[in-house]
């Protein structure tokens, strides 16, 4: 059986923490930034942890065992 291929777009978008959790970027910080508050834009720049509901799909894209 051939090896599983990692999804190329997923490997660029996700990273691992030291404890093994998966980090992601937050949405809504690409355009129309003039109407958003400064504090909100600063918070959107920080990384977030992938929720447990989405974890299975992300692991499948990254070819990680459950």
C-alpha positions as CSV (number, residue, x, y, z in Angstrom):
1,X,0.0,0.0,0.0
2,X,1.4,3.4,-0.9
3,X,2.3,6.0,1.7
4,X,-0.2,8.6,2.7
5,X,0.5,12.1,1.4
6,X,0.2,15.1,3.7
7,X,-2.1,17.8,2.4
8,X,0.3,20.6,1.1
9,X,-1.9,23.5,2.1
10,X,-2.5,22.0,5.6
11,X,1.2,21.6,6.4
12,X,1.7,25.4,5.7
13,X,-1.3,26.4,7.9
14,X,-0.8,24.3,11.0
15,X,2.1,24.0,13.5
16,X,2.7,21.9,16.6
17,X,3.2,23.2,20.2
18,X,5.8,21.6,22.5
19,X,3.1,19.6,24.2
20,X,1.8,18.2,20.9
21,X,-1.3,20.4,20.4
22,X,-1.9,21.9,17.0
23,X,-1.7,25.6,16.5
24,X,-3.6,27.6,13.8
25,X,-3.9,31.2,12.7
26,X,-7.0,33.2,13.4
27,X,-9.4,34.4,10.7
28,X,-10.6,38.0,9.9
29,X,-7.2,39.8,9.8
30,X,-6.6,40.1,6.1
31,X,-8.6,43.1,4.9
32,X,-11.1,45.8,6.0
33,X,-9.0,46.5,9.0
34,X,-10.0,50.1,9.4
35,X,-13.3,49.4,11.1
36,X,-11.8,46.9,13.5
37,X,-10.6,47.9,17.0
38,X,-6.9,48.0,17.7
39,X,-7.3,45.4,20.5
40,X,-9.2,43.1,18.3
41,X,-6.6,43.2,15.6
42,X,-3.9,42.6,18.1
43,X,-5.7,39.5,19.4
44,X,-6.3,38.2,15.9
45,X,-2.6,38.2,15.2
46,X,-2.0,35.6,17.9
47,X,-2.1,31.9,17.3
48,X,-5.0,29.7,18.6
49,X,-5.3,26.0,19.4
50,X,-7.4,23.8,17.0
51,X,-10.6,22.8,18.8
52,X,-11.3,19.2,19.6
53,X,-14.2,19.2,17.1
54,X,-11.9,20.0,14.2
55,X,-8.9,18.0,15.5
56,X,-9.8,14.8,13.6
57,X,-10.1,16.5,10.3
58,X,-6.8,18.4,10.8
59,X,-5.0,15.2,11.8
60,X,-6.4,13.5,8.7
61,X,-5.0,16.2,6.5
62,X,-1.6,16.1,8.2
63,X,-1.5,12.2,8.2
64,X,-1.2,11.9,11.9
65,X,-2.3,8.9,13.8
66,X,-5.2,9.3,16.3
